[in-house]
Amino acid sequence: MESSGKKLWFRSTAAKIALIAIIAFVAGYFFKSLLQPSAADAEHKHPRREVAQQKQTWWTCSMHPQIRQPKPGKCPICFMDLIPVSTTDADVGERQISFSKAAIKLMEVETTLVERKFVTAEIRMIGKIDYDETRVKHITAWVPGRIDRLYVDFTGITVSKGDHMVYLYSPELLSAQAELLQAAKAVANFKAGGSELIRRSILATLEAARGKLRLLGLTKEQIEEIEKTARPVDHLTIYAPMGGIVIHKNATEGMYVETGTAIYTVADLAHLWVKLDAYESDLPWIRYGQEVEFTTEAYPGEVFKGRISFIDPVLNAKTRTVKLRVNVDNRDGKLKPEMFVRAIVRSKVATGGRVMAPEMAGKWICPMHPAIVKTEAGSCDICGMDLVTTESLGYVKVDTPNEAPLVIPASVPLITGTRAVVYVQVPKTEAPTYEGREVVLGPRAGDYYIVKSGLAEGEIVVTNGNFKIDSALQIQAKPSMMNPQGEKAPTGHPGHSH
């Protein structure tokens, strides 16, 4: 009896406990449904949470950014642990990437507008001063003979035109004078009333003898003196044909010379040449007749000026440079041949990379002497050549702002050698978004590049931080500077497909 009572007590107790557990579960579920909003309410009250659920975190390899997997693991190439990267939105383009404003600030991203404006290309060159070849003369022996006297016996002396330079003994000169005296005697002995033909022949012989002596270097006055005194001279004095500096002395006293032997070299240093080396990339901005400014070590702070008088038509294959020649006035004598110089040419650039020079537009210039510039057609005052238009030499005149070229700062494009990538800010986006775009650039003009195609006026481009943006695109295996097509993440080990 006692054992059966105990069994009944245990059974009733277990039933009570089960009933209490069921009541507690129902009550808990009821209260939970009251306190927790429905899925629709949650979506309405927390839309950002739903947007976050649409994003997916990808895992990539720090050594191989083309590897992208939706979960942690090992890199199938180098077996390094994968690292998480930023989530991407579905509405961001293949060549685009978005950042938070805080990230943009940390990346120090700076932007500027694509605009049209006239820019100035500054071409810097080095070179040295040289003689003006057109103002270098050689004093030579016009007849063979012996040098008995050199009036200028060392180099560096300044001489003037007409100064006596050499005293030369010449036997050939004696025979030529004998011909002159014989012809003069024949003219004097000719009787009036004689044959006109004979008279003309005698006069022609006399004139030929005079001409021969003039070719041998005698002056008109010397020839007249010989005819007057009837005494030939056995020495010839050679005079300076121009003023300048004696830069070479090639003979000594007592030396025998032949016809044409160079005795002195005289250079006029009042006008010099500056020879410069211009790189081939700078040639679009260089024009004949442009003004050049240069400085020397001897006169720091002093700027000298000249004009480009010649552009070598042949490129030096070893240095990849072209020789320029600049005419320089040196009447004050400060500049010396062989001085090193640093020069600069400033070219104002118009549309299409053309060189603007309002002061040269519509003018006429001498192709041999750039200092001769006139407002109308004519001939050069120095050489007599016909003047040509400055437009034929590549100058243009631009009056309207529409002719200004489309330019971007030189820090904007990422240049690989064959491509140029620019990062453009995408307008009207919630988060700062940038798009990589390939552009076609013209030549560089100073701190700017001329844009041929790929950008429009008013667009915003990145001037600082573009490398960081490009790196972020590379990590996401999107098209970038070094990877124009982008690479998709493999789904398994290399060489296997799933």
C-alpha positions in Angstrom: 0.0 0.0 0.0 2.7 2.4 0.9 4.7 1.8 -2.3 1.7 2.3 -4.5 1.0 5.7 -2.8 4.5 6.8 -3.5 4.1 6.0 -7.2 0.9 8.0 -7.5 2.6 11.0 -5.8 5.5 11.0 -8.2 3.2 10.8 -11.2 1.2 13.8 -10.2 4.3 15.8 -9.4 5.8 15.1 -12.9 2.5 16.1 -14.6 2.5 19.4 -12.7 6.1 20.1 -13.8 5.3 19.4 -17.4 2.3 21.6 -17.3 4.2 24.5 -15.8 6.9 24.2 -18.6 4.3 24.3 -21.3 2.7 27.4 -19.7 6.1 29.1 -19.4 7.0 28.4 -23.1 3.6 29.8 -24.4 3.9 32.9 -22.2 7.5 33.5 -23.3 6.6 33.2 -27.0 3.6 35.6 -26.5 5.7 38.3 -24.8 8.5 37.9 -27.4 6.0 38.5 -30.2 4.8 41.7 -28.4 8.3 43.1 -27.8 10.0 42.1 -31.2 8.7 43.9 -34.3 7.8 42.0 -37.4 10.1 41.5 -40.4 8.2 44.1 -42.3 8.5 46.6 -39.4 12.2 45.9 -39.2 12.6 46.6 -42.9 10.7 49.8 -42.6 12.4 51.0 -39.5 16.0 49.9 -40.4 16.5 50.2 -44.1 20.3 50.6 -43.7 20.4 47.2 -42.0 18.8 45.6 -45.1 21.2 47.5 -47.4 24.1 46.2 -45.3 22.7 42.6 -45.8 22.9 43.2 -49.6 26.6 43.9 -49.3 29.1 41.0 -49.3 32.6 41.0 -47.8 35.2 39.5 -50.1 38.5 38.0 -49.1 41.6 38.6 -51.1 45.4 37.8 -51.1 47.7 40.7 -50.3 50.2 39.3 -52.8 47.8 38.4 -55.5 44.9 40.9 -55.5 43.2 39.1 -58.4 42.2 36.3 -55.9 38.7 37.1 -54.6 36.7 34.6 -52.5 33.4 35.0 -50.6 34.8 33.4 -47.4 38.1 33.2 -45.5 40.7 30.7 -46.6 44.1 30.3 -48.2 45.4 31.8 -51.4 45.4 29.1 -54.1 48.7 30.6 -55.5 50.9 31.3 -52.5 48.8 29.8 -49.7 48.9 32.9 -47.6 45.9 33.7 -45.4 43.3 35.7 -47.2 42.4 39.2 -45.8 39.0 40.9 -46.0 38.4 43.8 -48.3 35.8 46.5 -48.5 32.3 45.5 -49.5 31.1 46.7 -52.9 27.8 47.9 -54.0 26.0 46.5 -57.0 25.4 49.9 -58.5 29.1 50.8 -58.8 30.5 50.4 -62.3 33.3 48.1 -63.3 35.9 50.9 -63.5 34.5 52.8 -60.5 35.2 52.7 -56.8 33.6 54.5 -53.8 35.1 55.6 -50.6 33.8 57.1 -47.4 34.4 60.8 -46.7 36.8 59.8 -43.9 38.8 57.6 -46.2 39.0 60.4 -48.8 40.4 62.7 -46.1 43.0 60.1 -45.0 44.0 59.5 -48.7 44.5 63.2 -49.1 42.6 63.2 -52.4 42.6 66.5 -54.3 40.8 67.4 -57.4 40.6 70.1 -60.1 38.5 71.1 -63.0 39.3 70.2 -66.6 39.5 73.6 -68.3 40.4 75.5 -71.4 43.2 78.0 -71.0 46.3 79.3 -72.6 49.4 77.7 -71.1 53.1 78.5 -71.5 55.6 75.8 -72.3 59.0 76.5 -70.9 61.8 74.8 -72.7 65.1 74.7 -70.7 68.3 74.0 -72.5 72.0 74.1 -72.0 74.8 75.0 -74.5 77.8 77.2 -75.1 78.8 80.4 -76.8 80.6 80.1 -80.1 81.9 82.4 -82.9 79.6 83.7 -85.5 80.8 81.8 -88.5 79.7 84.5 -90.9 82.0 87.0 -89.1 85.2 84.9 -89.1 87.7 85.7 -91.8 91.1 84.3 -92.8 94.0 86.5 -93.8 95.8 84.6 -96.5 98.7 85.0 -98.9 97.5 86.1 -102.3 100.9 85.4 -103.9 103.6 82.9 -103.0 106.6 84.4 -101.2 108.5 84.9 -98.0 107.1 86.6 -94.8 109.5 89.2 -93.8 107.4 90.9 -91.2 104.3 90.0 -89.1 102.9 93.2 -87.6 100.6 91.1 -85.3 102.8 88.6 -83.6 100.4 87.0 -81.1 96.8 86.1 -80.8 94.1 88.0 -78.9 95.0 91.4 -80.4 92.2 93.6 -81.5 92.6 94.9 -85.1 90.5 97.3 -87.2 89.6 97.0 -90.8 92.5 98.2 -93.0 95.2 97.7 -90.4 98.5 96.3 -91.9 99.1 92.7 -90.9 101.9 91.1 -93.1 104.9 92.4 -95.1 105.5 89.8 -97.8 108.4 89.5 -100.3 107.2 87.9 -103.6 109.2 87.3 -106.9 105.9 86.8 -108.7 104.9 90.3 -107.7 107.9 91.6 -109.5 107.0 89.9 -112.8 103.5 91.2 -112.6 104.7 94.8 -112.1 107.1 94.4 -115.0 104.1 93.6 -117.2 102.3 96.7 -115.9 105.2 99.0 -116.6 105.7 97.5 -120.1 101.9 98.0 -120.9 102.1 101.6 -119.6 105.2 102.4 -121.7 103.4 101.0 -124.8 100.4 103.3 -124.2 102.8 106.3 -123.7 104.6 105.5 -127.0 101.5 105.1 -129.0 101.4 107.9 -131.6 98.2 109.8 -132.3 96.6 108.9 -135.5 97.6 105.3 -135.3 95.4 102.3 -135.7 92.4 102.4 -133.5 92.5 98.6 -133.2 96.1 98.7 -131.9 95.2 101.5 -129.5 92.4 99.5 -128.0 94.6 96.4 -127.7 97.3 98.3 -125.9 94.8 99.8 -123.4 93.2 96.4 -122.8 96.7 95.0 -122.0 97.3 97.8 -119.5 94.0 97.3 -117.8 94.7 93.5 -117.6 98.0 94.2 -115.9 96.4 96.5 -113.4 93.7 93.8 -112.7 96.3 91.2 -112.1 98.1 93.3 -109.5 94.8 94.0 -107.8 94.2 90.3 -107.6 97.7 89.9 -106.0 96.7 92.2 -103.2 97.9 95.7 -104.3 95.6 98.6 -103.7 94.6 101.1 -106.4 96.8 103.7 -104.8 99.8 101.4 -104.9 99.3 100.6 -108.6 99.1 104.3 -109.5 102.3 104.9 -107.5 104.1 102.2 -109.5 103.0 103.6 -112.8 104.0 107.1 -111.7 107.4 106.3 -110.5 108.1 103.4 -112.9 109.8 101.6 -110.1 108.4 98.1 -109.1 108.2 97.1 -105.5 109.3 93.7 -104.3 107.2 93.6 -101.1 103.5 93.4 -100.6 101.6 94.6 -97.5 98.5 92.6 -96.6 95.8 94.5 -94.7 93.0 93.3 -92.4 89.7 92.8 -94.4 87.6 93.4 -91.2 87.8 94.4 -87.6 87.9 91.9 -84.8 90.1 89.7 -82.6 93.0 87.7 -83.9 92.1 84.2 -82.7 94.7 82.2 -84.7 98.3 82.9 -86.0 99.4 80.2 -88.4 102.7 81.6 -89.7 106.0 83.0 -88.4 108.5 85.5 -89.8 110.8 84.0 -92.5 108.3 81.4 -93.4 107.6 80.7 -97.1 104.0 80.6 -98.1 102.0 79.6 -101.1 98.9 81.3 -102.6 96.0 80.7 -100.2 98.1 79.9 -97.1 96.2 81.1 -94.0 98.3 83.5 -92.0 95.8 84.8 -89.5 92.2 84.1 -88.5 90.2 87.2 -87.3 86.8 86.9 -85.6 84.3 89.7 -85.0 83.1 89.2 -81.4 80.5 91.9 -81.5 78.1 89.3 -82.7 78.2 85.7 -81.4 76.3 82.5 -81.7 74.8 80.4 -78.8 74.5 76.8 -79.7 71.9 74.9 -77.6 70.7 71.3 -77.4 66.9 70.8 -77.5 65.3 67.4 -76.8 63.1 66.0 -79.4 60.1 66.2 -77.1 60.5 70.0 -76.9 60.5 70.5 -80.7 56.8 71.2 -80.9 57.3 74.4 -79.0 60.4 75.8 -80.8 60.2 78.1 -83.8 62.6 80.0 -85.9 62.8 83.7 -84.8 61.8 83.0 -81.1 63.4 85.0 -78.4 65.7 83.1 -76.1 66.8 84.2 -72.6 70.0 82.8 -71.2 72.4 83.2 -68.2 76.1 82.5 -67.7 78.3 81.5 -64.8 80.3 84.7 -65.2 77.4 87.1 -64.7 74.9 85.5 -62.3 71.6 87.2 -62.2 72.1 88.9 -65.6 69.9 87.8 -68.4 71.0 87.9 -72.0 68.7 87.7 -75.0 68.9 86.5 -78.6 66.8 85.0 -81.4 66.8 81.5 -82.8 68.4 81.7 -86.2 68.7 78.0 -87.1 67.1 74.7 -86.2 69.1 71.7 -87.3 67.0 69.5 -89.6 68.8 66.4 -88.4 68.4 64.8 -85.0 71.5 63.5 -83.2 70.9 59.8 -82.8 73.1 59.4 -79.7 71.9 62.3 -77.6 68.3 62.5 -79.1 68.7 66.2 -79.3 68.6 68.9 -82.0 71.0 71.7 -82.3 69.7 75.3 -82.1 71.6 78.4 -83.0 70.9 81.7 -81.5 72.2 85.1 -82.7 73.4 87.3 -79.9 74.5 90.9 -79.9 77.8 91.3 -77.9 78.9 94.8 -78.6 79.6 95.3 -74.9 82.1 92.4 -75.0 80.9 90.6 -71.9 80.3 87.3 -73.6 83.2 85.0 -74.6 83.3 82.0 -76.9 83.2 78.7 -75.1 81.2 80.0 -72.1 78.5 77.6 -70.9 75.0 79.0 -70.8 71.5 78.0 -69.4 68.7 79.0 -71.7 65.0 79.1 -71.7 62.3 79.5 -74.4 58.8 80.4 -73.5 56.1 79.4 -75.9 52.4 80.3 -75.5 50.3 77.4 -76.6 47.0 77.5 -78.5 44.6 74.8 -79.6 46.3 71.8 -81.3 49.6 72.6 -79.7 50.3 75.6 -82.0 52.6 78.3 -80.9 51.1 81.7 -80.3 53.1 84.8 -80.8 50.9 87.9 -81.3 53.9 90.1 -81.9 55.0 87.9 -84.8 51.6 87.2 -86.4 51.0 88.8 -89.8 54.7 89.8 -90.1 57.4 89.1 -92.7 60.8 87.7 -91.7 64.1 86.9 -93.3 64.8 83.2 -93.4 68.5 83.9 -92.9 68.4 86.8 -90.5 65.6 86.6 -87.9 66.3 90.1 -86.6 64.9 91.4 -89.9 61.1 91.5 -89.3 58.8 93.7 -91.4 55.1 94.4 -91.6 55.0 93.8 -95.3 56.6 91.8 -98.0 60.1 92.9 -99.2 63.7 91.8 -99.1 66.2 91.4 -96.3 68.3 94.5 -95.6 71.4 92.3 -94.9 71.4 89.5 -97.5 68.7 90.7 -100.0 66.7 87.5 -99.7 62.9 87.6 -100.1 61.1 87.8 -96.8 58.6 85.0 -95.8 55.5 85.1 -93.7 55.8 84.2 -90.0 52.8 81.9 -90.4 54.8 79.7 -92.8 57.2 79.1 -89.9 54.5 77.8 -87.6 53.3 81.0 -85.8 49.6 81.6 -85.2 47.6 84.6 -83.9 44.8 83.7 -81.5 42.3 86.3 -80.3 39.4 84.3 -78.9 39.3 82.3 -75.7 37.6 79.4 -77.7 41.0 78.8 -79.2 42.5 77.9 -75.8 43.5 74.3 -75.5 41.9 71.8 -73.1 44.4 71.1 -70.4 44.9 69.1 -67.2 47.7 69.5 -64.6 50.7 67.2 -65.2 50.0 65.3 -61.9 46.6 64.1 -63.1 47.4 61.3 -65.6 49.0 58.0 -64.7 51.2 57.2 -67.7 52.4 53.7 -68.4 54.3 54.5 -71.6 51.5 53.3 -73.9 48.4 54.5 -72.0 47.3 57.4 -69.8 44.7 56.9 -67.1 42.8 59.7 -65.4 40.5 59.3 -62.4 37.4 61.4 -62.8 35.0 62.2 -60.0 31.5 60.7 -60.7 28.9 63.4 -60.2 25.7 63.1 -58.1 26.8 60.1 -55.9 26.1 59.7 -52.2 29.6 58.6 -51.4 32.7 60.0 -53.2 33.0 57.8 -56.3 35.8 57.8 -58.9 36.0 56.4 -62.4 39.2 55.4 -64.2 39.3 56.6 -67.8 41.8 56.3 -70.6 42.6 59.5 -72.3 44.7 60.6 -75.3 47.2 63.3 -74.4 49.0 65.8 -76.5 52.4 67.2 -75.7 53.3 68.5 -72.3 53.4 72.2 -72.0 55.1 73.3 -68.7 53.0 72.0 -65.8 50.1 70.9 -68.0 49.2 68.3 -70.6 47.1 69.1 -73.6 44.1 66.7 -73.8 43.2 65.5 -77.3 40.3 63.2 -76.3 38.7 61.4 -73.3 37.8 64.4 -71.2 35.3 67.3 -71.4 35.5 70.8 -70.1 34.1 71.1 -66.6 34.8 67.5 -65.4 36.5 67.0 -62.1 39.8 65.0 -62.1 42.0 63.8 -59.3 45.3 65.6 -59.0 46.6 64.0 -55.8 45.8 60.5 -54.4 45.3 59.0 -57.9 47.8 56.3 -57.1 46.0 55.3 -54.0 42.7 55.1 -55.9 44.4 53.0 -58.5 45.8 50.6 -55.9 42.3 50.1 -54.4 41.0 49.2 -57.8 43.9 46.7 -58.2 43.0 45.0 -54.9 39.5 44.6 -56.1 40.8 43.2 -59.4 39.1 45.9 -61.4 40.6 47.6 -64.5 43.4 49.9 -63.4 46.5 51.6 -64.6 48.6 48.4 -64.8 45.7 46.1 -65.5 43.5 47.6 -68.1 41.1 44.7 -68.4 41.0 43.6 -64.7 41.2 40.0 -63.6 38.4 37.8 -62.2 39.1 35.7 -59.1 39.6 32.1 -59.8 37.2 29.6 -58.3 39.8 27.0 -57.4 43.4 26.1 -57.8 45.2 27.2 -61.0 44.8 24.8 -63.8 41.5 23.3 -62.3 38.0 24.3 -63.1 34.9 23.6 -61.0 
